[in-house]
Amino acid sequence: MSRVYNFSAGPSCLPEEVLKECAAEMLDYQGTGQSVMEMSHRSSAYKPVIQDAEAMVRKLMNVPDNYKILFLQGGGSTQFAMIPLNLGIKHGKAAYINTGIWSNKALKEAKKFINVDVIASSEDRNFCYIPKVEKVTGDYDYVYVCFNNTIKGTHYEYIPDTGDIPLAADISSCILSEPLDVSRFGLLFAGAQKNLGPAGVTLVIIRDDLITETPRAGTPTMLTYKTHVDDDSMYNTPPCYAIYVVGKVLHWVEKQGGAEGMKNLNYAKAKLFYDYLDNSSVYRATTDKGSRSIMNIPFLTKETDPEKADVINKKFVSEAAKQGLVNLAGHRTVGGMRASIYNAMPIDGVKALIAFMDKFAKENF
Ligand SMILES: *Cc1c(COP(=O)(O)O)cnc(C)c1O
């Protein structure tokens, strides 16, 4: 068996150790004679699985006691609606910072329900940077940011100061990539399939005072945070198996030294790759220093003619795949290449990619 280095933006690579454990437990989970896939979510065997996953999130992210942790479905994208429906109730108005496709989708969805002010944007330069926002004031129910922009490859190096206004953040593609002060946020969410586990579960961390009994009129039961809080994420059948894998990934993160350990490894990987790009005469990064993601790194070659660039990029992606370096095509709306180097990507994967890029540069430029 040979495993590839998978640079996919999501679903993405998982720690091999975790996959092996899942495989070993597939037919008989801890003497139950069943797979976790087959278990009742209300069984005594399953309960510790979800409780442990929750406890591990609390521990690794240092989640204060006045926050609830939820395991929901519908992906990160369902949060684009749940947030305005549940948080946008006092003024019916929120402030959004637009840093690319994901924040744009979120603000478009919010506009269906509430008034939205886009208080800052990096659209003027194709979202290659994170705008610096001064303290946010106004009659906003919340301020919304996408903390790591998976597609454009930018991330916040500061947490916007929103005073008493709750800050809601999409951390789908950077959760547990480095320590984050949860207490600065009112709500955090992450689809699992980037840095946390398989697709199918979305983690939500929400401050107690934002869990309302009275979301906006007409809000479905399933889109009300309170529903899921009251039943410990078991109002209906949760994505049991995905939660089980997330628990295993969290234990793996703990073994790497927790969020701090991940940070050291991730910055080492990202520095290696950005240094290579910045010093290359063939390749270049597309994002500004000071806004660069440590998880998703888009890059281009020096070929500026669009048609020729398209040909060379396709060649790059297909030759890389032959070397076991897969999923390096940029997002379909962006083009070029992108290397997603999430927690589970070992530094050897980045080194192998750089070695390939060197060879490709010599042969093609
Ligand atoms: C992938 C992604 C999403 C969408 O997640 P789905 O689970 O596919 O709905 C939202 N935000 C960010 C930052 C993402 O990377």
Boltz pocket constraint, residues with backbone or C-beta under 6 A from the ligand:
constraints:
  - pocket:
      binder: B
      contacts: [[A, 9], [A, 10], [A, 74], [A, 75], [A, 76], [A, 77], [A, 78], [A, 102], [A, 146], [A, 148], [A, 149], [A, 150], [A, 170], [A, 171], [A, 172], [A, 173], [A, 191], [A, 192], [A, 194]]
      max_distance: 6.0
